[in-house]
Amino acid sequence: MISENGEPDSPQPDAARSVSASAMFCAPLCAAAGGSVEVPLTGSLLMKPGLTMCVCARPYRASGLSWGITESFGAGIHALRSSQLTDVVINRSKRMMLDTLGVGLLGTRTDVFQKALRYSQLFTSEYRSSIWGRSEITLPPYYAAFVNGIAVHSMDFDDTWHPATHPSGAVLPALLALAETLPSRPSGLDLLLAFNVGIEVQGRLMRFSKEAYNIPERFHPPSVVGVMGSAAASAKLLGLSPSQCSHALAIAASSAGAPLANAATQTKPLHIGNAARRGLEAAQLAAMGLEGNQAILDMNRGLGVYYNDYSPSAMPDCATNAFKWILEDQDVAFKRIPAHLAMHWLVDAALSARAKLQETIFDLSQIQRVTLRVPPSKYINCPLPTTEHQARHSFQFNACSALMDNRVTVASFDQDQINRPALKELLSKVEIETPADNQPSFDNMYCEVQIETAQGESCTARCNTFYGHWRKPLSQEDLVEKFSLNASSVLSAEGVEGVIDVVGNIEKVSECSVLGSYLRMNSNAHQQVYGMRTI
């Protein structure tokens, strides 16, 4: 272990591990820079006093860390047991699973899903997995995870966590695709445990950076932590060894990352689909003996490349009953409208402002100015959206839709709604302000809407916490209603009720494959009225 002053501490059995062959290749470069290094036969990289370690192989000394972080995650993934799942974690994760399946089923109706499905049908395999809502189609498991993951995020309707990511969409599609191919026939409890392992790994990785707590600016978080969570969950369901679990994370890290520039496009849902697929592939490759860097989480040229303030820490001992899941303390947010999470604050504020104005007189033509006070975030500041994906990421569009229609629903993002002349006229009257106290964090932000009329009236409303946020969670009744509305657009009534029942009792189900049978009970008679309903 490297001490705070840069000198090696006394060797410790778990800490004196190989940095990796690539780190040893850095030794000549460090020496050429004016220092000298010793690379013992064990492979540990020890530094002589006074020499600064090469930044490409430096551990994070601020926390006194050693090279054991990745190993601790591998050991933790392997060691976690279903008996450690608490009632709170079981309940919250079942809600996450149900919501994910619902938005995924609805997402199979989208254009981006159809394109991904056509592409994936080019591939064949001896192993086949189900496509949600499609009784007649199966795909190789990697591509089933891919297209089902895309469906989950195709309308930006899936859950959101803190620090910011969409945790479930990368994990559940991978697990369900994998479970169908395993001769061991995993139980519902096996599925539930693996799902929570994938969620837990994401939560711990995001806590390696304070940057991760804010609305992202450079990359889409599920493309980084999501693929790692998918790999961890898949490794757990496969029953990999601690070392194989570490390798699965290392392999997955080489598929991580997607630029935020593709937000508000059809490519953004692919971030979730790719995370599900690549994580599953990473676990399968690790099971076949493929190896990666066993210090991938320890290094700033490992997972640390994504964060300027990366400060990793080891996973706690997972072999004891004292282990505490992050989900126990930090719940997720469930969306009521298919749009970026920040839109929920804005829509609620806009509806409240509209209600105040309606107490006197409400005439859209008399609105002179609409001021939105929101946190600074460039990719959700879209003044004149022309596509559904831009509209889902537009403060302006969501506020104006709420003001015009007194609601925002699935149908609000249809092209004919986006192209309404009256909506475009109202959009031209919107101004954005970003107050200094409005932080770009899903835990601390707020949205305020001020409406000014030609008669000099002014109404202002502010939302600090919307209904569905982890501080103000959806009731179970409303969550089930959301699922039912989403799923019934694709599944038969028997399929909808079957999924609700299986997920609600997942820890008691002997074979989780029964869930797939209900997910395939599609109905050709889509409910045309769905788009006008909301909760």
N, C-alpha and C positions, 0 to 999 in steps of 0.2 A: 504494500500500500504506500502511496506517496503522501508524505505529511504536508502540513500547511507551508513549511519552509522549503519544500521541494526536495527534501532528502527522503530516502527510502526508510520506512519503518521496519521493524523486525518482521521477517516473512511470516505470513499467516496461511494456514492450509487452504482456505477458500479464496484468499485474495491473490495468492501467487499463481495466477492462471495466465494462460497465453493471451496476449493482446490481439494476436492474429499475425499471420505471416506478413500481411501488408504493413503492419506497424513496424516490423523489424526492417523492412525495406527502407523505412524512413531514417534508420540509424545513420547511414552514410551522409545523408543530407543534413541531419542535425550536426554531425561532426564537422562537415564542411563549413557550417555556419560559425564555427569557432569553439564548439564544445566537444565533448566526448561522451559516448554512451557505452554502457555495458549491456549486452544482450545475453543473459544466461542461457544455458542449455534448456531450461524449463520453458523458455519463450517469454518470460516476464520482462517488461521493459523497465529497467531501473536507471535512474539518473544520478550522475555524480553531483556533489554539492556545487551550486553556482550555475548549473546548466538549466536553461528553461526548456521544457519539453516541447517538441514540435506540436503545433496546434492541431495537426490532423490526427494526432493520437493521444491528446491530452485528456485525462479524466477531469471531472469537475471538482476541483480541490476545495472550492468554497464550501462545499458540504462535507468534505473529508471522505469522498466516495472512493471506492475501489472498483476493480473490474468485475464485480459480481452482480451488477444490476440485471443484465440480461439473463444470467443464470437464475436469479431469484424469480424472475417472471416465468421462466420455463418450469422451475420447481413448483411455483404457485399454481400455474395452469394444471399441472399434473395432479397436484395434491388436493385441490378443492373438492369437497364432497357435498352431495345433496343434503346431508343432515345439517350442513351449515347454513342452508337457506332459511331465512327467518320468514315469519308470516308477512311482514311488511314487504320484503323483497319479492316473495312469491306473488303477492297481490299486485304490486306495481309492475312486475315483469309480465304477468298475464295480461294486464291492461295494455302494455306496450305491444305484445304479440297480437292481440285482437285488433288494435288500431292499425298496426302495420299491414295485417292481412286485408283489412277493409280498404285502406287507401290503395293497396296494391291491386286488389280486384277492380276497383274503379279505374285505376291507371291502365288496365289492359284495354281500355277503350280509346286511348290516346294515339295520336299519330306517331309519336316517337317510339312507343312500344311496338306498334305495327312494323315500323322500319327495322327495329332491332330483332324482332321475331323473324322477319323474312331473311335477314342476314344469318341468324343462328341456325335456321333450318338447312343451311348449306352443309352442316356438319353432321356426321353420324358417329355412333359409338355402340358398343355392345351394351353399355349401361345407359339407362334412360330415366329421366326424372320428369315430374309433372310441371305443366305450365298452369298457373292459377287461372281458374275460370275457363279452361279449355279441356274438354273431355277427350277430344280427338287428337291432341298434340302432345308429344313428349320430345324431350331434347336430351343430349348428353348433359350430365349433371352440371358441368361448368357453365354451359350455356343456359341451362334452366335457372341457375343462380343469377346469371347475367341479366336475362330478360325480366325475371321476377323482381330483381333489384331495381331495374329501370322503372318498372311499373310503380313500385313503391314511391319513387321520388318524381315521377313524371308530371305531377301536378303540384309539387311542393306542399303536400298535404300531410307528410309524415312527422313523427315526433321530433322534438328538439330538446337538447340537454344543456346543462351548464357545468363547465365551460362549453362553448358553442360547438355543437355538432348534431347530426342526425344519427342517433346511435343504433336504432333497430334495423334499418333498411339494409345495412351491409351484412348483418348477422343472420337474421331469420331466413332469408332466401337461400343462403349457403347451407344452413343446417338442414332445411327441409329437402333440398336437392340431394344432399349427401345421405341423409337418413334412408331415403328410398332405395339406395344402392347397397346398403350394408346388410350382409347376411345375419348379423347379430340382432337385427330388428330392434333398434333402440326404443326404450319406453318413453312415455311422456315425461317422466321425471328426468331421464337422460337428456332429453331435448331441453327441458327447463334449466337444468344445471349448465349445459353447454352454452345456452343463450346468455345466462347470467355471467358466465366466464368471459364471453365476448364483450359484454357491456362493461364489466369490471375493468378489463384491460384498457378499453378506450378511456374510461374515466380516470384511471391512474396515469396514463400517458399524457392526457390533456393537462394534468396538474403539474407537469414538468415545466410549464411555461406560463407566466402571467399574461403574455400576449394572447394565449388561447382563450382567456376569459372574455375577450371583447369580440364584437362582430368582426369577422375576418376581413382582411384587406388584400392579401396576396394569393392565398390558395384556399380551396374548399376543404374544410376540416375532415369530412367523411372520406375524402380521397387519401388521407394520411392515416388517421387513427381508425377509420372504418375498415381498411384492408387488414390492419393489425388485429382488430377485434374479430374479423371474420376468420383469420388464420388461427387465432387462439381458440375460438369456439369450435372450429372444425377439428383442430388438434385434440381438443377435449373429447369430442364425440368419437374420434378415431381411437382414443385411448393411447396416445403417443407418450413416450418416455419424457422425462424432464429435458434431456438433451435434444430430443427431436422437437419438443415444443419450442425451445430456444431457436433451433434452426428454422422452424416454420415462421417465426417472427422475423428472422433475418432475411429469409427469402421474400416474405411479403413486403418488407421495407423497400425492396428493389422495384416494386410495382406501385409505390406510394406517390401521391402528389398529382394535383390537377389545378391549373391556374384559374383564379376567380374571374378572369376575363370571359370565361365561358358561362358564367352565371347569366340568367335571363335568355338562354338559348336552349335548343333541343339537346345540346351536348351535356348540359349540367346533370340530367338524370343518369347519364352514363357513368358519372363519378361513383354513384352508389352501386350500379350494376357491376362496374369493374372492380370495386372494392369487394363485393360479395364473391365474384368469380375468382379474382386473383388470390384472395385469402384462402379460399377452398383449395385452389391449385397449390398454394404454398404448403399447406398442411399435407396434402397428398404427396408432394415431392419430398418433403421431410420424412414421411413414412417410408418412402422408397430409398432413403439414405442420402439424399442431396443435402449438402451442408452449406451454411452461410457463416457470416462473422458472428462469433459467439459474444461479441461485445457491441452489437448493433445499437442497443439502447444506451450504452455508456458514452458514446462518442459524439463529438460535434460534427463529425463527417458521417455519422450514422443517422439516426432519427433526428439528431440535433441540427441537421442542415435546414430544417423548416422553421426554426425558432431562433431569434437573436438572443433570447435570455434563457436558453435551455439549461435546466438544472434538474437532472434526473435523480430519482431515489429508488432504493430497492423495494420490492414488493414485500409486505409483511409476511411473517410466517403463516402460511395458509393451512398448516397441518393441525392447528389448534382450534378449539371452539371459540376462542377469543377473537378470531378474525371477524372484521366488520366490513360489510359490503358498502361501497360508495352509494349505491342506490338506496340504501337504508336511510341516508341523510339527505340525499339530493334526488328529488323526483324529477320527472321530465315534464315538458309542456306538451299538451295535445291541442292541435289546431282545430278551430271551428270553420275556417275558410281555407281554400286551397291556394295559399300564398305564403310568401316569406313571413317568418314569425313576427318581424317588426310591424307588419301591416295590421296585426291584431290590436295593438295599442291604438293605432291610428283610426281604424274602423270604429272601435268603441268610442273614441273621443269624438269622431265625426257624427256618429249617431246621437250622442248626447247633445252636441251643439245643435244639431238639426231639431231635436226635441224641444230645446229651449226656444229656438226661433219659431217653431210651430205654435208655441203658446200665444204668439201674437198673429203673425201671418207668414205663410211660407210660399214664396214664389221664386223659383230658380232664376227667372229672368231679372229679378231685382238684386241678386247677389253681385256685388261690385268687386269684392276681393275675398279670397280664402287664404289665410296664412297658416302654414303647418310648421309647428316648432318640434323638430325631430332631432335625433342624434346624428352626428356626421357619419355618413356612409355613402360613398360614391355609387356603388353598384345597385343601390335601391333608391336612388334619386333619378327617376326616369320621367321627365316632364311630359313627353308625348309618345307613349308606347304604341307600337303598331302590331305587335304579336301577343299571343296569350302569355308567353314566357316573360316578355318585357312587362306586361301588365301585372304579373304576379310579383314583380320586383319593383313596383312603382308606388312610392308614397302618394304621388299625385292622383294616380288612377284609382287607387283603393279609397282614398278620401272622397273623391268626386262620385264614385259609384255608390258609396254609402249615402251621400247627400242626395243624390238623384232618386235612388230606389228604396231608401230606408232599410237596406240590407245589402249584404254581399254574399253570393252563393256560388255554387259550381258554375251555374249558367252565366254569371257576371263576366266570365273570361272567354265567352264565345266571341268569335270574330265579329258577328253582327252587333254585339253589345259594345265592343271596343270601338267600332266605327260610327257610333251614333253621333250625329252633328251636335246635338245638345250637350253631349258629354265632352266633345272636343272644345266647344265654346267655354264650358265651365273650367276645363283644364287650363285654358289660356289665362284664367283669372287667379291661378294658384301661385303663391310665393312660398319659398322655403326659408326658414330660419333655423340655425343650429346654435341654441344657447350654450354657453360655456359649461353650465352645470348638467347638461344632458349627455350622459356618458354612453358610448357605443357598446353597451353591455346588456345582454338579455336579463340580467339580474337587477340592473339599476336604472335603465332608461325609462323615459316617459314620452308620451306624445300629446301635443296640445293642438286643438283646431280652433281658429277664430274666424267667424263669418261676419263680414261687413256688408251692409246693404246700401242701396242708393238713397234710402230714406234716412241714413245715418245711424241705423240700429247696428249693434255689435253683440254677438253671442260667442262666448268662449267656453270650451270644455276640455278637460284634461283627463287622461287615463294613465295611472301609475302601474296598475296591475290588471290585466285583462282576464276574463273568465276562461280558464284552460291553462293558465300559467301555473307553475309548480307552487306558487303561494296561494293560488285560488283554483284548485284542480277541478276538472270536470267531474260531475257526479257519475257514479257507475251507470245510472239510468241514461244520462246524456251520452256517455261514451258508447254504450251498447246501441243507442239510437243512431249515432254517427256511423258505427260499423254497419248496422242494418241498412241504412240508406245507401251507403257506398256499395256494399256487397250485393244488395238486391238488384243493382243495375246490371249484374252479370250472372249471379247464382240464382237457382231456384229457391223457393221458400224452405225446402228441406235442407238445401245446402247451407243457407244462412243460419238456420237454427242449429244445424249440426256443428258448424264451426264455433258458434257461441258456446254450445254445450261442451265440446271437446276442450277448447281453450280454458273455459271456466273450471274444468276438472282435470287439467293436463297432468298434474302430479299423480293422478290415480289411473291414467290410461296405460294399458299394458303395452300397446304398440303405437308409437306416434304416427305411423303411416296412415292410421285411420283419418287423421286430419286432412291428408292429401285427397282421400276419397271424397270428402265433402267439398274441398276446394275445386274439384272437377265437375261438380253438379251444376253446370251452367244452364242458363235459361236464354232461349233465343228471343224471348219477348222482353226487350229492355223497357224499363219504365220511363216513358217519355216525360212524365211529370217530375222526375227526380230533380232535374236541374233547378226547379223553382222552390225546392224544399230546403230548409236549413234548420239548425237547432239553436 
